[in-house]
Amino acid sequence: MLGAHYRPGMSSTPAEPQSRPARDRRSPYNLDELLEVVAHEFLERGYDATSMEDLSRATGRTKSSIYHHVSGKEELLRLAVARALDALFAVLDEEQDRQGPAVERLERVVRGSARVLVAELPYVTLLLRVRGNTEGEREALSRRREFDKRLSALVGDAIREGDVRADLDPRLVTRLLFGMVNSLVEWFRPGGAHDRQEVEDALVALAFDGLRPR
């Protein structure tokens, strides 16, 4: 997932703005709640255009109270994209430790990645928009490349086992497979016309029917 070739600007916004979560601003923020509001601000305004003053207004907290949790805006972005990456790597790590055909593990990674995208939608959307302008963004891009590398190896195993077409380049398969998954950030919304399970099943059916040897 998250092919390193896909690097749209952070200033772009989703096809449909994601609504910011409602909460009682009189109660104190913990870090997870802070990140949720911050992620929506970055998506609506763009990372570069969002100031700490903007984040202070959005959270209803003073800048000093935000600095109590983090060192600044860059750390907030790093923590937000790390949340998406950690969840995706957890799916990959779980399947790497399993036994059985590589193609079955690959299918479960695709399904699991789609679940992560839906569950962590604003964080994955941010991840897909990092450009590498800061140290934190470059770290995120490096982890994305590592994810792709490991996925390509799994595709290669499935090819060698005869369950995926041998005429396809594993790196190309990885980019195409997870290009489909990544596209969900542009149009999928919880409560929309298609639920997560329907989308997940359709994605796997379309992808793996085409990957099977002829």
GIVENMO-V604823 format. One record per residue. N is the residue number from 1. RES is the residue in three letters. SS is DSSP state (H for helix, E for strand, L for the rest). PHI is phi in whole degrees, -180 to 180 (NA if undefined). Layout:
N|RES|SS|PHI  N|RES|SS|PHI
This chain:
1|MET|L|NA  2|LEU|L|63  3|GLY|L|-51  4|ALA|L|-67  5|HIS|L|-76  6|TYR|L|-99  7|ARG|L|-138  8|PRO|L|-66  9|GLY|L|-69  10|MET|L|-65  11|SER|L|-78  12|SER|L|-69  13|THR|L|-118  14|PRO|L|-63  15|ALA|L|-57  16|GLU|L|-131  17|PRO|L|-57  18|GLN|L|-84  19|SER|L|-68  20|ARG|L|-73  21|PRO|L|-62  22|ALA|L|-84  23|ARG|L|-159  24|ASP|L|-83  25|ARG|L|-73  26|ARG|L|-76  27|SER|L|-83  28|PRO|L|-72  29|TYR|L|-81  30|ASN|L|-98  31|LEU|H|-64  32|ASP|H|-61  33|GLU|H|-67  34|LEU|H|-61  35|LEU|H|-62  36|GLU|H|-63  37|VAL|H|-68  38|VAL|H|-61  39|ALA|H|-60  40|HIS|H|-67  41|GLU|H|-65  42|PHE|H|-61  43|LEU|H|-70  44|GLU|H|-76  45|ARG|H|-97  46|GLY|L|92  47|TYR|L|-60  48|ASP|L|-62  49|ALA|L|-86  50|THR|L|-91  51|SER|L|-101  52|MET|H|-64  53|GLU|H|-64  54|ASP|H|-60  55|LEU|H|-67  56|SER|H|-63  57|ARG|H|-65  58|ALA|H|-66  59|THR|H|-89  60|GLY|L|72  61|ARG|L|-125  62|THR|L|-69  63|LYS|H|-61  64|SER|H|-64  65|SER|H|-71  66|ILE|H|-70  67|TYR|H|-65  68|HIS|L|-65  69|HIS|L|-92  70|VAL|L|-140  71|SER|L|-82  72|GLY|L|165  73|LYS|H|-63  74|GLU|H|-64  75|GLU|H|-66  76|LEU|H|-62  77|LEU|H|-64  78|ARG|H|-60  79|LEU|H|-67  80|ALA|H|-66  81|VAL|H|-74  82|ALA|H|-65  83|ARG|H|-61  84|ALA|H|-67  85|LEU|H|-64  86|ASP|H|-61  87|ALA|H|-67  88|LEU|H|-69  89|PHE|H|-66  90|ALA|H|-63  91|VAL|H|-63  92|LEU|H|-65  93|ASP|H|-63  94|GLU|H|-61  95|GLU|H|-74  96|GLN|H|-64  97|ASP|L|-84  98|ARG|L|-82  99|GLN|L|-97  100|GLY|L|110  101|PRO|L|-57  102|ALA|H|-63  103|VAL|H|-66  104|GLU|H|-70  105|ARG|H|-67  106|LEU|H|-63  107|GLU|H|-62  108|ARG|H|-68  109|VAL|H|-66  110|VAL|H|-62  111|ARG|H|-63  112|GLY|H|-64  113|SER|H|-67  114|ALA|H|-64  115|ARG|H|-64  116|VAL|H|-62  117|LEU|H|-59  118|VAL|H|-68  119|ALA|H|-70  120|GLU|L|-120  121|LEU|H|-53  122|PRO|H|-65  123|TYR|H|-74  124|VAL|H|-67  125|THR|H|-61  126|LEU|H|-61  127|LEU|H|-59  128|LEU|L|-72  129|ARG|L|-113  130|VAL|L|-69  131|ARG|L|-115  132|GLY|L|89  133|ASN|L|-82  134|THR|L|-126  135|GLU|H|-60  136|GLY|H|-63  137|GLU|H|-67  138|ARG|H|-66  139|GLU|H|-63  140|ALA|H|-64  141|LEU|H|-64  142|SER|H|-64  143|ARG|H|-67  144|ARG|H|-61  145|ARG|H|-65  146|GLU|H|-65  147|PHE|H|-60  148|ASP|H|-60  149|LYS|H|-61  150|ARG|H|-69  151|LEU|H|-67  152|SER|H|-62  153|ALA|H|-64  154|LEU|H|-67  155|VAL|H|-62  156|GLY|H|-60  157|ASP|H|-63  158|ALA|H|-66  159|ILE|H|-67  160|ARG|H|-65  161|GLU|L|-81  162|GLY|L|84  163|ASP|L|-101  164|VAL|L|-131  165|ARG|L|-54  166|ALA|L|-80  167|ASP|L|-88  168|LEU|L|-110  169|ASP|L|-76  170|PRO|H|-56  171|ARG|H|-68  172|LEU|H|-67  173|VAL|H|-60  174|THR|H|-60  175|ARG|H|-66  176|LEU|H|-70  177|LEU|H|-57  178|PHE|H|-88  179|GLY|H|-65  180|MET|H|-64  181|VAL|H|-63  182|ASN|H|-61  183|SER|L|-64  184|LEU|H|-61  185|VAL|H|-64  186|GLU|H|-83  187|TRP|H|-138  188|PHE|L|-75  189|ARG|L|-135  190|PRO|L|-54  191|GLY|L|85  192|GLY|L|-81  193|ALA|L|-67  194|HIS|L|-125  195|ASP|L|-84  196|ARG|H|-58  197|GLN|H|-64  198|GLU|H|-63  199|VAL|H|-65  200|GLU|H|-60  201|ASP|H|-65  202|ALA|H|-66  203|LEU|H|-62  204|VAL|H|-66  205|ALA|H|-62  206|LEU|H|-65  207|ALA|H|-70  208|PHE|H|-80  209|ASP|H|-63  210|GLY|H|-76  211|LEU|H|-87  212|ARG|L|-68  213|PRO|L|-60  214|ARG|L|-94
